[in-house]
Amino acid sequence: MFIVVESVAGLAVLAVSAPSIPLQEWSGMLLLAVLCGMAQMMPVRLRQSSTISVSAGVTFAGLILYGPVAAIWINLGSAAVTAFRPNVKPLHKILFNVSAHSLAAAAAGISYMAVGGTSRPVLLGEAVVPVLLAAAVYYAVQTGLISGIIALTEQTSFLKTWDANYRGSILNFVGLGIISLSAASAGVSLGNAGIIIFSLPLVMAWYGFKYIQDSSSGRPALNRG
């Protein structure tokens, strides 16, 4: 029942937002969606059943550049990858993942606009508080939905499941929110070329996440020489 309700809500978000997609920004949106998918192909394992990728940072950049509706659809680049990696998922899991991404991005977009966030802000500093709030809301919705389905499947406590998998990882999302500000600045100044340049700090963020997790878990931290 949980999957049905969540899936219906997520698909409703896509249906309602579709007429408002800023099609005039199609090239930048497509580029960000591709970057979002590429980022999702390199997840970093946190604890037990959870992973994190830097794809949320791409979604936040889309939110700042093109607005909440664009962010919802850009985020589907990440959802598309989760449908097939590390293995092909059954339909109900694909619908759950698509809906979870849609709901998280929609909630982030609503919170961003609610505190004064705008598309392509004249002063980038004006987007700091809105994007950090959006990152926190995205984190809460996405980790809450995933923890909920894990808890129901394994018949365990929601709070214990969330604590075991996601406690403390909000800092990763806040960091991605900050990085997205640089992407927005580059996108405004240089257009699509700036968005491509944005991939460099994303790679650095991925390296940092992986290094920290490998070090804390006792695994060899990448290639430390």
N, C-alpha and C positions, 0 to 999 in steps of 0.2 A: 504493500500500500504506500509506503514511504517513497519508493522509487516512482510509482505512478504519479503521485501528487507532485513530486519534485520535477519529474519529466514534463508534465503538463504545464507547470509554472514556467519552466525554462523555455519550452517551445512557444508559449504564449508571449514571452518577452521578445523572442525573435520575430514572431508574427506582427506584434504591435510596432516594433521598431523598424521593420523592413521599409515601410513607405518613407521614412525619414532619413534613410542612408544618404550621406552627402556624396552623391555620385560624382560631383565635380572634383572630388579629391580621390578618385578611384586609384590612381597610380601610387600615391603615398600610402593609402590604406592597404593596397595589395602588397606593397613592399613590406610594410609592417607585419601583415599577416604571415608572409613567408618567413620573416625573421622570428616571429612568434613560434611558428612551427619548428624551425631549426633549433631554437633555444630549448624547446620541449624535448627534442631528441637527445639532449644531454642532461638528464636529471641527476641530482645529487641525493643519495639516500641519507635521510635524517635518522630516524629510529624505526624499529619494528616494521610497520607497513607503510611508512610515509616517505615521500621524496619531495624535493623542491627543485624548480628550475628557475631560470632568470626570465622566462617568458612573460611573467606578470609585469616586469619592467617595460617591455615592449607595449603591452596593453595600456599602461599608465601614460606612456609617451603618446600613444594614439588618442587617449582621453584629452591630454593637454592640447594637442595639435588640431584634432578634428571633432572633439566633443564626445559625449556619452554614447550616442548611437554607434558611431564609428568604433569606439572601444569594444562594444559588445561583439561586433562582427569581426574585428581584428583578432579578438581572443579566440575565435573559432579555429584559427591556425593551430593553436595549442591543442584544442579539443580534437582536431582531425588526427593529429599525431598519436594522441593517447588511444584512439580507436584501433590503431594497428601496431603500436609498439608497447611493450616488447613482443607482444603477440596479438593476433586478431581477436577482438572482443566480441562477445555475443551482442545482439541488438539491444537488449535491455541495458547493458553496461555502456554501450555507446550513447544511448539516449540519456543515461544518467550523467555521463561525463560532459556531453554537450550542454545539457541543462545546467549543471553545476558551474561551468565556465560562463554561461550566459547570465545566470543569476548573480554570480559574484561581480562580473563586470558591470551589470546594470545597477547593483547596489552601490558600487564604487562611484559610478557616474552620477547617481542621484545625490550622494553625499558630497561629491566634488562641487556640483552646481549649488547645493543648498547653502554652502558657506562662501559663496561668491566666486567660485572658479569659473573661468570662461575659456572658450577655444582661442588659441593663439593670443594669450594675454599680452598686452602692450609692455607691461613690466613683469618679467619672469618671477620676480620676488613675490608678486601677488598670488602666484600659484602654489607657493610653498606649503602653507597651511592646508589649503584644499586637497592637494595631492597626497599629503601625509595622512590626512583623514581618509581619503579614498583608499590608500594602501591598507590602512588598518581595517576598514570595512571589508575590503576584498578578502583580506586574511581571515577575518571572522566568519564570513559567509562560506568561503571555500573550505576551510578546515572544519567548520561546523558540519557542513553537508557530508563531507567525506568521513568524518568521525562518526556521524550518525549512522551511515550505512554500514560501517565496519562494526559498530556496537550492536546493531540489529542482527547482522549476519553471524557474528561470533557470540551473541547473547551476553554481552558484557556491559558494564556501565559506560554511558556516554562520556562522563567527565574523566573517568580513568583512561578511556581510549584516547580522548583528546590530549590529556596530559602526557600519556606515554609517547604520542606521535608528534605533537606540535607545540608543546610548551616551549616558550622562548624563541620560536621561529618568527615571531612578529618583527623582530629586529631585521631579519632578512628582507621582509617585505617593505619595511620603512626605508632600508638602504636602497632597494630597487626604486622606490618612489623618488628618492633624491637623485638617483642616476637618471631617471626619466626626464628630470628637469633639463639636464644637459642635452638630452636627445631633442627635446622640444626647442631649445635654443638653437641647436644645429639645424633642425628642420626648418625653422622660421628663416634663418639666415641663408642657408645653402640649398633648401629644398630637399629633393630625394637624395642628393649627394650627401647632405648632412645626416640623413637617416642612416645611410650606409656607414658613415664614419662612426655613428653611434654604436655599431656592433663591437667596436674595440672596448669601451668600458663595460659592455655586457660580458665579453669574454673574460675580462679581468674580474668581474663580480663572480662569474662561474668558478674561476680558478680559486678565488678566495673562499667561496662556500665549500668547495671540495677539499681544499687544504685544511680548513678548520674542522670539517667533519671527519676526515681521515685521521687527523692528529688526535681528536678527542676520542675516536673509537679504537685507536691503536693500530689502524691500518697504515701501510706505507703511504705517506702524503705525496702523491704524484711522483715526480722525479726530483728528489731533493739532492741528487748527486752523491 
